[in-house]
Amino acid sequence: MQKAFFLAVLLPFLLISCTTNKVSNESKLFDLSSKYYGYVYGTFNHDYSVRLFEFGQIVKKASEVKNERDIDYLKGRIDAFLLGKPGSVGEIASVNKEYLDKIIIPELQQPIFNLLNDMELYISNLDKIVEEKNFRKLKQLQEELKELYQLERTINDDRYRNPQEKERYLTAIEKMEKIMKK
């Protein structure tokens, strides 16, 4: 009797509630107004901006080095940069393509990912100069470092989402990459 009651009365409610939750959760996952999309966008925006900012602070400090204390401070910033790779940048590339296209204009996606890689390589090379405490080489790079800092300040915003700003944003990225690849 109890089994029959359970099957007749409660089972349909359980099936309906499980099915409804599953469908609504899946549809929310792919809805661009969902909390998940907001989280993905917010995480990328934060990590990208912080990564650019850290790069900018390193090149700015490297352009101002005057003594061994400055070198030690710079070395610490470089070490932190090289160890602290943001996880969201790589994860964003593997997220639903629709999300990625809403977060970053498709034409800017590869240039942004390339820029992030090139910044890491540039800082790795700068690390060697700092490790050697080569003040002369840092002095030679001073103008380049200042220009990189200004370019970082130019692109550290969310124009990567705005199609009207695409060309100006891309031009700044290209200038940065040209300097870093000298």
C-alpha positions, 0 to 999 in steps of 0.5 A: 500500500505504501509503495503504491501510494509513493509511486502514484502520488510522490513519484510524478512530483519528484520527476517533474521537479528534477526535470524542471531544475535540470532544464532551467539550470542548463538554460541559465548556464547559456543565457548571457544575462545569467550570473555565470556569464557575469562571473566569467566576464567579471573574472576575465576583466579583473584578471586581464586588467590586473595583469596589464597593471602589474606589467605596467608597474614593473616596466615603470619601476624598471625605467626609474631604477637608481640603486640596488634597493630599487633592483631588489624591489623590482626583482620581487615584482618580477618574481610575483608576476612570473609566478602569478599567472591568472587562471581565467585568461586560459579558461576563457578561451575554453569557455563557450564560444558565445561567451568569449565573443561577448567578452572580447571582440572576436578580432581582438581575441588572438591579439590579446592572448598573444599580448599576454604571452609576449608580456610574460616573455618580455618580463622574463628577459627583463628578469635576466637584466635585473638578476645581473643588476645591469644598471647600464642596460636598464638605462639603455632601455629607459625610453622603451620601458616608459613607452611600454608603460604609457601603452599599458595605461592606454589599453588597460580598460574594457574597450576590447568589448567595444567594436567602435574602439577595435582599431585603436585598441589593436593599434596600441597592442601592436605598438606594444608587441613591436617594442617587446619583440625588439 
